[in-house]
Amino acid sequence: MTAIADGPGGLSQPLETSESPEDGHYDADVIVVGAGPSGSAAAYWMATAGLDVLLLEKTSFPREKVCGDGLTPRGTRALIDMGIDVSEEAGWLHNKGLRVIGGGMRLELDWPELASFPAYGLVRPRADLDHLLVRQAVKAGARLHEQTSVTAPILDKQGRVTGVLAKGGPGADRAESSYRAPIVLACDGVSGRFALALGLQRNDKRPMGVAVRRYYTSPRTDDDYLESWLELWDGPPGADDAKLLPGYGWIFGMGDGSVNVGLGVLNSSAGFQKTNYRTLLTTWLDSTPPEWGLREQNALCPTQGAGLPMGFNRTPHYRDGVLLVGDSGGSVNPFNGEGIPYAMESGKFAAEAVVRALARPPGPAREKALASYPAAMAAEWGAYYRLGGVFVKLIGNPAVMRACTRHGLPHPGLMRFVLKLLANLTDPRDGDVSDRIITALTRVTPPLR
Ligand SMILES: Cc1cc2nc3c(=O)[nH]c(=O)nc-3n(C[C@H](O)[C@H](O)[C@H](O)COP(=O)(O)OP(=O)(O)OC[C@H]3O[C@@H](n4cnc5c(N)ncnc54)[C@H](O)[C@@H]3O)c2cc1C
């Protein structure tokens, strides 16, 4: 079987087939495209519920992924829920909170004590993290095919996705293999190529970011706070034409002699995509104390970058047998650029919907169960992400960004509230006043879908 001409974004156009999906020739209950945090989490939860899960991944593990490698308590919780040992003995670097630097201030904000989340975050290289997650999915029973690149969706005559075409993997001697399943999860990351091949474009009105990162050898390697720098200047700081960019720089100790250093900028700035982010990173690092070692001679790799798809910038999250999960569905938090926990949690929501759907016969009852996935995404983060979109637009104005840094940081009480809001760490039911304010704000905001 061969796919026809290349479609948008490099994946082939969908292959339409007259073969009935009801002919009994399914290769799995569900196919998951991509084994990053979203795909592995979804595969884990579905396999745990007893489904036959086929997880197709174009690379093989361990493999690198360009990332800051930092996890807030939301990420810690998602890992614990999957039964992963996150102790320091198991190789995790724990952090107590966030150190914020800006406006001449340096503030250490501990992660809040909450019923819903542990009070510590983590750091771990993605090469390790993603390997651990995929192993957990396989242990739960998911079948992983590495070196298997999905090239196109397969559609039935009604336009419903009933499988995928893929290159590589077992039987790699064949040019292309087809895999059939009644439901497919697109977990292929920021490129969203699977969704694009089905005509699901990104919504440019919703937030998008760009981030770059690099590793350096540094004495700051054992830092037990995640550090974030709020002043990123597009030009020499203080110069008339220099603009304060909406975003932040980070320095995360890796605990192995190195630090992960990077920056992320939002699409609400006038200079978005016109800025040279690698140069911006070097300029910022040159302003840090020389004893930290964040200079060219200590760099361990080139600067690498990727997009941050935020605030549900690709929807609908379910259509015609396909669920968009993690970055593919734009699930990164627009307030802070965090994506791993949202990828894992959206994987869990998707898994729950698929388990319920496959317990029903094909048709309207099954579709209703699948529609509970976008409903869960909207209920969980729809209102919060709408507020995030407003936040992104506001801080795109350098004057607002400057006012926030100058007038916010001197008030630790206010900053503790801001930390909870930006990191989405609240107890919706039994929280304190700031939790109740954030919960009330999200209750009165109509959810994005
Ligand atoms: C520079 C940078 C720093 C970041 N820092 C942080 C951070 O510190 N903390 C945080 O929480 N988030 C961070 N993020 C965001 C985070 O990396 C993502 O949100 C997260 O990786 C999303 O997970 P995912 O599973 O949806 O996608 P991915 O992690 O991108 O996984 C997608 C998987 O699909 C596979 N794949 C793709 N196409 C195909 C195909 N055709 N066939 C088969 N397999 C395919 C890929 O190989 C990959 O394994 C950062 C992002 C960037 C760019």
The ligand as an ORCA input file, in Angstrom:
! r2SCAN-3c Opt
* xyz 0 1
  C      13.156     24.661     24.472
  C      11.955     24.058     25.171
  C      11.960     23.962     26.555
  C      10.875     23.389     27.230
  N      10.952     23.265     28.575
  C       9.959     22.661     29.258
  C      10.085     22.431     30.649
  O      11.117     22.746     31.262
  N       9.041     21.844     31.292
  C       7.902     21.481     30.646
  O       6.969     20.983     31.300
  N       7.774     21.642     29.309
  C       8.781     22.209     28.591
  N       8.684     22.345     27.230
  C       7.480     21.837     26.533
  C       7.548     20.305     26.387
  O       8.781     19.940     25.806
  C       6.393     19.767     25.511
  O       5.191     20.404     25.887
  C       6.238     18.257     25.636
  O       7.367     17.591     25.144
  C       4.991     17.772     24.878
  O       4.908     16.367     24.906
  P       4.208     15.565     23.707
  O       4.208     14.148     24.077
  O       2.914     16.206     23.360
  O       5.151     15.825     22.440
  P       6.687     15.413     22.235
  O       7.405     15.392     23.514
  O       7.195     16.314     21.164
  O       6.633     13.931     21.694
  C       6.198     13.651     20.377
  C       6.731     12.271     19.992
  O       6.154     11.893     18.733
  C       7.159     11.337     17.906
  N       6.710     11.530     16.515
  C       6.577     12.705     15.858
  N       6.114     12.481     14.599
  C       5.963     11.137     14.484
  C       5.518     10.285     13.419
  N       5.150     10.778     12.223
  N       5.492      8.949     13.624
  C       5.856      8.424     14.825
  N       6.298      9.189     15.863
  C       6.332     10.530     15.693
  C       8.411     12.144     18.267
  O       9.602     11.460     17.899
  C       8.239     12.251     19.794
  O       8.789     11.150     20.460
  C       9.743     22.924     26.514
  C       9.733     23.020     25.112
  C      10.817     23.591     24.451
  C      10.803     23.678     22.947
*
